[in-house]
Amino acid sequence: MDLVIKNVDVVNEGEIQRRDVYIKNGRFEKLAQQIDTPASVREIDGEGLTLIPGLIDDQVHFREPGLTHKACIATESRAAVAGGVTSFMDMPNVQPASLNMELLEERYAIASRNSPANYSFYLGVSNDNAKQALEVNKHKQAVCGLKIFMGSSTGNMLVDNIITLEKIFAESEVLIATHCEQEHIIHQNRARLKADGVAMDHARFHPIIRDVDACYESSVSAMQLAKKFNTRLHILHITTEKELQLFTNMFPLNEKRITSEVCVHHLHYTADDYEQYGNLIQCNPAIKAPEHREALWKALLDDRIDIIATDHAPHTWEEKQKPYGEAPSGLPLVQHSLLMLLQARREGRISLEKIVEKACHAPAQCFQIRERGYIREGYHADFVLLDLKGETTVSKDQLYYRCGWSPLEGKILPGRIHATYVNGQCVYALGSVIEGVCGQRLLFDRP
């Protein structure tokens, strides 16, 4: 349905301006101070609301296929749009792992039927699938990138064979996203604690085992490979102050060959929170000491860090109740990531314009996504209407996650998602997902 939104505050490309917005055939047709609504076109009064581009989450784990007792594309994509996320990029560590284009296309088919949000999927790399992984070069306008776990992962996805790594970094024509933790350092830390008689019986030990050096050494290795072969590298979920010295803000994003991401939970929690939340905030890389969170905020604001994402990674409540060491890492976040950033805005840490830059514009630019991520005439109409004066109480009965829990339960977060639109169609409004609408496959402008 074509639509005109009147008198709405539009946040886009560093500015907030009162505008009328005309959406036609799923795209932004016109933005102006005043638009006369055409006959038969629906009109909405946007007075008191704020319009931002839909968030683009470049790192989620929606668990389908094979792990659907935790999550699935249908449930988690509904959580995404309920949180203002209109596009996602899903990781390959499912069962079977997405290690070839045939398996990857099966996931695209599932999303085309079940996801109200736009979608893309990474092709995974293992020690022995370099040939299959590089098939992505033939599909570089239709796949977001390659994912390399340079640290432990589920199944056969830890890549530590230097021959494989060099071949992938040398020949990939698409962005390579990496999880950077050095596995041998993690093993050494665990062995040292065991030798000292430490029980390692609580999640408070997680950032000691998966420590700063494990992250730093792995990030250095990835960057050395990228620089050797001039590869387009994107390092996911940076967590340490030490790693930040590896990144620069001396170039605009579109000129960077190496970029970085920070996740909302690493901006929100610190190691002090393990006493309260335990395994519920156990994730890889680990949430670390408060000084690292402060350094991450500083680097985000000065543009050494380029993107904000979630690494949404749900597990069942029962799995999270297991003893530390047996409980899996990861937590559900995609439904409240925008509101968590609005909490940081209320605390004076970040402006609304900067949130839009890092969670909407930068992912689109970094991945070269075609005609999304901005409020621009001719672009796909993916956007969120926010009530910035409202509040949202995180409650179990409002969660769309299949896992059915959130570490944020009981929290009152500033702001309220009034409505979410994907390709000009309303997919979420006033607390309910609108069924019967499916998102589109993301496309990429790559030569």
C-alpha positions as CSV (number, residue, x, y, z in Angstrom):
1,M,0.0,0.0,0.0
2,D,1.3,3.4,-0.9
3,L,1.7,5.8,2.0
4,V,2.4,9.3,3.0
5,I,3.7,10.0,6.5
6,K,3.2,13.6,7.5
7,N,5.2,15.8,10.0
8,V,7.7,13.1,11.1
9,D,11.2,13.7,12.4
10,V,13.5,11.9,9.9
11,V,17.0,10.9,11.2
12,N,19.3,10.3,8.2
13,E,22.9,11.0,7.2
14,G,23.8,13.0,10.3
15,E,20.7,15.2,10.4
16,I,17.3,15.3,12.1
17,Q,14.7,17.1,9.9
18,R,10.9,17.4,10.0
19,R,9.7,15.9,6.7
20,D,6.8,14.4,4.9
21,V,7.7,11.0,3.4
22,Y,5.9,9.4,0.4
23,I,6.3,5.6,0.0
24,K,5.3,4.2,-3.4
25,N,5.7,0.7,-4.7
26,G,7.8,-0.3,-1.7
27,R,10.3,2.5,-2.1
28,F,10.9,6.1,-0.9
29,E,9.3,8.1,-3.7
30,K,9.7,11.6,-2.2
31,L,10.9,13.4,0.9
32,A,10.0,17.1,1.3
33,Q,8.9,19.6,3.9
34,Q,5.3,19.3,2.5
35,I,3.8,16.6,0.3
36,D,0.2,16.7,-0.9
37,T,-1.1,13.2,-0.4
38,P,-2.4,11.8,-3.7
39,A,-5.9,10.5,-3.9
40,S,-6.4,6.9,-2.7
41,V,-3.0,7.0,-0.9
42,R,-3.1,6.3,2.8
43,E,-1.9,9.2,5.1
44,I,-0.4,8.8,8.6
45,D,0.2,11.7,11.0
46,G,3.8,11.3,12.2
47,E,3.6,14.1,14.8
48,G,5.5,13.0,17.8
49,L,7.2,10.1,16.0
50,T,10.7,9.7,14.7
51,L,11.5,7.9,11.5
52,I,14.9,6.1,11.1
53,P,16.2,3.6,8.6
54,G,15.6,0.0,9.6
55,L,18.6,-1.5,11.4
56,I,20.8,-3.9,9.4
57,D,22.3,-6.6,11.7
58,D,25.4,-8.1,10.1
59,Q,25.7,-11.0,12.6
60,V,22.9,-13.3,13.8
61,H,22.5,-17.0,14.5
62,F,18.9,-18.0,13.7
63,R,19.8,-21.7,14.1
64,E,18.0,-23.1,11.1
65,P,18.4,-25.8,9.9
66,G,19.3,-28.4,12.5
67,L,19.1,-26.4,15.8
68,T,15.5,-25.4,15.7
69,H,14.9,-26.4,19.3
70,K,16.7,-23.1,20.1
71,A,15.5,-20.9,17.3
72,C,14.4,-20.7,13.7
73,I,14.3,-18.2,10.9
74,A,10.5,-17.6,11.4
75,T,10.6,-16.8,15.1
76,E,13.9,-14.8,15.2
77,S,13.1,-12.7,12.1
78,R,9.8,-11.8,13.9
79,A,11.8,-10.8,16.9
80,A,14.0,-8.8,14.6
81,V,11.3,-6.7,13.1
82,A,9.7,-6.2,16.5
83,G,13.0,-4.6,17.5
84,G,13.3,-2.4,14.4
85,V,15.8,-4.7,12.6
86,T,14.7,-4.9,8.9
87,S,17.6,-6.8,7.5
88,F,19.9,-9.6,8.9
89,M,22.9,-11.6,7.9
90,D,22.9,-15.1,9.3
91,M,25.9,-17.2,10.2
92,P,26.8,-20.7,8.7
93,N,27.3,-22.7,11.9
94,V,24.0,-24.6,11.7
95,Q,23.5,-28.4,11.1
96,P,24.6,-29.2,8.5
97,A,26.9,-26.3,8.3
98,S,26.5,-24.0,5.3
99,L,29.8,-25.0,3.6
100,N,28.7,-25.0,0.0
101,M,26.3,-23.0,-2.2
102,E,23.7,-25.8,-2.4
103,L,23.3,-25.9,1.4
104,L,23.3,-22.1,1.5
105,E,20.6,-21.8,-1.1
106,E,18.4,-24.1,1.0
107,R,18.5,-21.5,3.8
108,Y,17.7,-18.7,1.4
109,A,14.6,-20.7,0.4
110,I,13.5,-21.1,4.0
111,A,13.9,-17.3,4.6
112,S,11.9,-16.5,1.4
113,R,8.9,-18.3,2.8
114,N,9.2,-17.4,6.5
115,S,11.0,-14.1,7.2
116,P,9.3,-10.8,7.4
117,A,12.7,-9.2,7.4
118,N,15.2,-9.0,4.5
119,Y,17.9,-11.6,4.7
120,S,21.3,-12.8,3.6
121,F,23.5,-15.7,4.7
122,Y,27.3,-16.2,5.0
123,L,29.0,-19.1,3.3
124,G,31.1,-20.9,5.8
125,V,34.8,-22.0,5.6
126,S,36.3,-25.1,7.1
127,N,39.8,-26.5,6.9
128,D,38.9,-28.6,3.9
129,N,36.3,-26.7,1.8
130,A,38.4,-24.0,0.2
131,K,37.2,-24.9,-3.3
132,Q,33.5,-24.9,-2.3
133,A,33.9,-21.7,-0.3
134,L,35.4,-19.8,-3.2
135,E,32.4,-20.7,-5.3
136,V,31.0,-17.6,-3.6
137,N,32.9,-15.5,-6.1
138,K,30.4,-16.5,-8.7
139,H,27.6,-15.2,-6.5
140,K,29.2,-12.1,-5.0
141,Q,26.1,-9.9,-5.8
142,A,23.8,-12.2,-3.9
143,V,25.7,-13.4,-0.8
144,C,26.9,-11.1,2.0
145,G,30.3,-12.8,2.4
146,L,32.4,-15.6,3.8
147,K,32.6,-16.4,7.5
148,I,35.8,-17.8,9.1
149,F,35.9,-18.9,12.7
150,M,39.5,-18.3,13.7
151,G,38.5,-19.6,17.1
152,S,36.3,-22.5,18.3
153,S,32.9,-23.0,16.8
154,T,30.3,-25.8,16.5
155,G,31.1,-28.6,14.2
156,N,33.9,-28.6,11.6
157,M,34.3,-24.8,11.4
158,L,37.4,-23.9,13.3
159,V,39.9,-22.9,10.5
160,D,43.5,-23.2,11.7
161,N,45.1,-24.6,8.5
162,I,47.4,-21.8,7.2
163,I,47.2,-23.2,3.7
164,T,43.4,-23.0,3.6
165,L,43.5,-19.5,5.2
166,E,46.0,-18.2,2.7
167,K,44.1,-19.6,-0.2
168,I,40.8,-18.0,1.0
169,F,42.3,-14.7,1.8
170,A,44.2,-14.6,-1.5
171,E,41.3,-15.6,-3.8
172,S,38.1,-14.3,-2.2
173,E,36.4,-11.6,-4.1
174,V,33.8,-10.9,-1.3
175,L,34.1,-9.6,2.2
176,I,35.5,-12.1,4.7
177,A,34.1,-11.8,8.2
178,T,36.1,-13.4,11.1
179,H,35.5,-14.5,14.6
180,C,38.9,-13.9,16.2
181,E,40.0,-15.9,19.2
182,Q,43.3,-17.8,19.4
183,E,42.4,-21.4,20.3
184,H,45.8,-22.4,21.8
185,I,45.8,-19.4,24.1
186,I,42.3,-20.4,25.4
187,H,43.6,-23.9,26.0
188,Q,46.7,-22.6,27.8
189,N,44.6,-20.4,30.1
190,R,42.3,-23.2,31.0
191,A,45.2,-25.6,31.7
192,R,46.9,-22.9,33.9
193,L,43.8,-22.4,36.0
194,K,43.4,-26.1,36.4
195,A,47.0,-26.6,37.5
196,D,46.5,-23.9,40.1
197,G,43.5,-25.8,41.5
198,V,40.9,-23.3,40.3
199,A,37.5,-24.9,40.1
200,M,36.3,-22.8,37.1
201,D,32.8,-23.3,38.2
202,H,31.2,-20.0,37.3
203,A,30.9,-17.7,34.3
204,R,33.1,-15.2,36.0
205,F,36.0,-17.3,34.8
206,H,34.9,-16.9,31.1
207,P,36.9,-13.6,30.4
208,I,39.9,-15.1,32.2
209,I,39.9,-18.2,30.0
210,R,38.9,-16.4,26.8
211,D,41.2,-13.4,27.6
212,V,42.5,-10.3,25.9
213,D,45.5,-12.0,24.4
214,A,43.4,-14.7,22.8
215,C,41.4,-12.0,21.0
216,Y,44.3,-9.8,20.1
217,E,46.6,-12.5,18.7
218,S,43.9,-13.8,16.5
219,S,42.9,-10.4,15.2
220,V,46.5,-9.7,14.4
221,S,46.8,-12.9,12.4
222,A,43.6,-12.1,10.4
223,M,44.9,-8.6,9.7
224,Q,48.3,-9.8,8.6
225,L,46.6,-12.2,6.1
226,A,44.3,-9.4,4.9
227,K,47.2,-7.0,4.4
228,K,49.3,-9.6,2.6
229,F,46.6,-10.3,0.0
230,N,44.7,-6.9,0.1
231,T,41.6,-8.8,1.2
232,R,38.4,-7.1,2.3
233,L,38.3,-8.1,6.0
234,H,35.6,-7.4,8.6
235,I,36.5,-8.5,12.2
236,L,33.4,-9.2,14.2
237,H,32.6,-8.5,17.8
238,I,35.7,-6.6,19.1
239,T,35.8,-6.8,22.9
240,T,39.2,-5.5,24.0
241,E,41.0,-2.2,24.4
242,K,44.2,-3.8,23.0
243,E,42.6,-4.8,19.7
244,L,41.5,-1.2,19.1
245,Q,45.1,-0.1,18.3
246,L,44.8,-2.3,15.2
247,F,42.1,-0.1,13.6
248,T,42.1,3.3,12.1
249,N,39.8,6.3,11.7
250,M,42.1,8.1,9.2
251,F,40.0,7.0,6.2
252,P,36.3,7.1,5.4
253,L,34.5,3.8,5.7
254,N,34.2,3.4,1.9
255,E,38.0,3.5,1.6
256,K,38.8,1.0,4.4
257,R,39.9,-2.5,3.5
258,I,39.7,-3.7,7.1
259,T,36.7,-2.9,9.2
260,S,35.3,-3.8,12.6
261,E,32.1,-4.4,14.6
262,V,31.1,-4.1,18.2
263,C,28.0,-5.9,19.7
264,V,25.4,-4.3,21.9
265,H,26.0,-6.7,24.8
266,H,29.7,-5.7,24.9
267,L,28.6,-2.1,25.1
268,H,26.0,-2.8,27.7
269,Y,27.5,-5.4,30.2
270,T,30.9,-5.8,31.9
271,A,32.6,-8.6,33.7
272,D,31.1,-7.3,36.9
273,D,27.7,-8.5,35.7
274,Y,28.6,-12.2,35.7
275,E,27.7,-12.3,39.4
276,Q,24.1,-11.4,38.6
277,Y,23.6,-13.1,35.3
278,G,26.1,-15.9,35.2
279,N,25.7,-18.1,32.1
280,L,23.0,-15.9,30.7
281,I,25.6,-13.4,29.5
282,Q,28.3,-16.0,28.7
283,C,29.3,-15.5,25.1
284,N,32.3,-15.7,22.8
285,P,34.3,-13.5,22.7
286,A,33.7,-12.9,26.4
287,I,32.3,-9.8,28.0
288,K,35.3,-8.3,29.7
289,A,36.3,-5.8,32.5
290,P,34.7,-2.3,32.6
291,E,37.8,-0.6,31.1
292,H,37.3,-2.5,27.9
293,R,33.6,-1.4,27.6
294,E,34.7,2.2,28.0
295,A,37.4,1.8,25.4
296,L,34.8,0.2,23.0
297,W,32.5,3.2,23.4
298,K,35.4,5.6,22.7
299,A,36.4,3.7,19.6
300,L,32.9,3.5,18.3
301,L,32.4,7.3,18.6
302,D,35.7,8.1,17.0
303,D,35.1,5.7,14.1
304,R,37.8,3.1,14.7
305,I,34.8,0.8,15.2
306,D,32.5,0.9,12.2
307,I,29.3,-1.1,12.9
308,I,27.0,-2.0,15.8
309,A,25.4,-5.5,15.6
310,T,24.0,-8.1,18.0
311,D,25.6,-11.6,17.4
312,H,22.1,-12.8,18.4
313,A,22.7,-16.4,19.5
314,P,19.9,-18.0,21.4
315,H,20.0,-21.2,23.5
316,T,17.3,-22.8,25.5
317,W,16.8,-21.9,29.1
318,E,17.6,-25.5,30.1
319,E,20.9,-25.4,28.2
320,K,21.9,-22.1,30.0
321,Q,21.1,-23.7,33.4
322,K,23.9,-26.2,33.0
323,P,27.1,-25.8,35.0
324,Y,29.6,-23.4,33.6
325,G,31.8,-25.3,31.2
326,E,28.8,-27.3,29.9
327,A,26.5,-24.3,29.2
328,P,26.7,-23.0,25.6
329,S,27.8,-19.4,24.8
330,G,25.5,-16.9,23.3
331,L,22.4,-14.8,24.2
332,P,19.3,-13.5,22.5
333,L,19.4,-9.8,21.7
334,V,17.9,-8.9,18.3
335,Q,14.5,-7.8,19.7
336,H,15.9,-5.1,22.0
337,S,19.2,-4.0,20.4
338,L,17.8,-0.7,19.3
339,L,16.2,0.0,22.7
340,M,19.5,-0.9,24.3
341,L,21.2,1.8,22.2
342,L,18.4,4.2,23.2
343,Q,19.3,3.4,26.8
344,A,22.9,4.5,26.0
345,R,21.5,7.6,24.4
346,R,19.6,8.5,27.5
347,E,22.8,8.0,29.5
348,G,24.6,10.5,27.2
349,R,26.9,8.0,25.6
350,I,25.7,8.3,22.0
351,S,23.4,10.5,19.8
352,L,20.5,9.2,17.8
353,E,22.3,10.3,14.6
354,K,25.3,8.2,15.6
355,I,23.1,5.2,16.3
356,V,21.6,5.4,12.8
357,E,25.1,5.9,11.3
358,K,26.5,2.8,13.0
359,A,23.5,0.4,12.9
360,C,21.9,1.4,9.6
361,H,24.2,3.4,7.2
362,A,27.5,1.7,8.0
363,P,26.4,-1.9,7.5
364,A,24.9,-0.9,4.2
365,Q,28.1,0.8,3.1
366,C,30.5,-1.8,4.6
367,F,28.8,-4.7,2.8
368,Q,27.8,-2.6,-0.3
369,I,24.2,-3.5,0.1
370,R,22.1,-2.3,-2.8
371,E,19.7,0.6,-2.1
372,R,19.1,0.0,1.6
373,G,20.3,1.5,4.9
374,Y,19.3,5.1,4.2
375,I,16.2,7.3,3.8
376,R,16.8,8.2,0.2
377,E,14.5,8.7,-2.7
378,G,14.5,5.5,-4.8
379,Y,15.8,3.3,-2.0
380,H,13.8,0.4,-0.6
381,A,11.5,1.7,2.1
382,D,12.9,-0.1,5.2
383,F,12.3,2.0,8.2
384,V,11.2,2.3,11.8
385,L,8.8,4.7,13.4
386,L,9.9,5.3,17.0
387,D,8.1,6.8,19.9
388,L,11.1,8.3,21.8
389,K,9.0,9.5,24.7
390,G,7.6,6.0,25.3
391,E,9.1,3.2,27.3
392,T,9.3,-0.6,26.8
393,T,9.2,-3.1,29.7
394,V,11.0,-6.3,28.6
395,S,8.6,-9.1,29.6
396,K,8.6,-12.8,28.8
397,D,5.1,-12.7,27.3
398,Q,6.3,-10.1,24.7
399,L,9.3,-12.1,23.5
400,Y,9.3,-13.5,20.0
401,Y,12.4,-15.7,20.6
402,R,11.8,-19.4,20.4
403,C,14.0,-19.8,23.5
404,G,11.6,-17.7,25.5
405,W,14.0,-15.7,27.6
406,S,16.1,-12.6,27.7
407,P,18.7,-11.4,30.2
408,L,16.9,-8.0,29.9
409,E,13.6,-9.3,31.4
410,G,12.1,-6.9,33.9
411,K,14.1,-3.9,32.5
412,I,12.4,-0.7,31.4
413,L,14.1,0.6,28.3
414,P,13.5,4.0,26.9
415,G,11.6,4.3,23.6
416,R,9.0,2.2,21.9
417,I,8.9,0.6,18.5
418,H,5.7,2.1,17.1
419,A,6.0,0.4,13.7
420,T,8.5,-1.4,11.4
421,Y,8.2,-1.3,7.6
422,V,10.1,-3.6,5.2
423,N,10.0,-2.8,1.5
424,G,7.2,-0.3,2.2
425,Q,5.0,-2.9,4.0
426,C,4.1,-2.7,7.7
427,V,5.5,-5.9,9.4
428,Y,5.1,-4.8,13.0
429,A,2.8,-2.3,14.7
430,L,1.9,-1.5,18.3
431,G,3.1,-4.7,19.7
432,S,2.1,-7.2,17.0
433,V,3.8,-8.7,14.0
434,I,1.7,-8.4,10.9
435,E,1.6,-11.8,9.3
436,G,1.6,-12.6,5.6
437,V,4.5,-10.3,4.6
438,C,7.9,-11.6,3.5
439,G,11.2,-9.8,3.2
440,Q,13.6,-9.9,0.2
441,R,17.0,-11.3,-0.4
442,L,19.7,-8.6,0.0
443,L,21.7,-7.8,-3.1
444,F,25.2,-6.3,-3.2
445,D,26.8,-3.8,-5.5
446,R,30.1,-5.5,-6.1
447,P,32.2,-5.4,-9.3
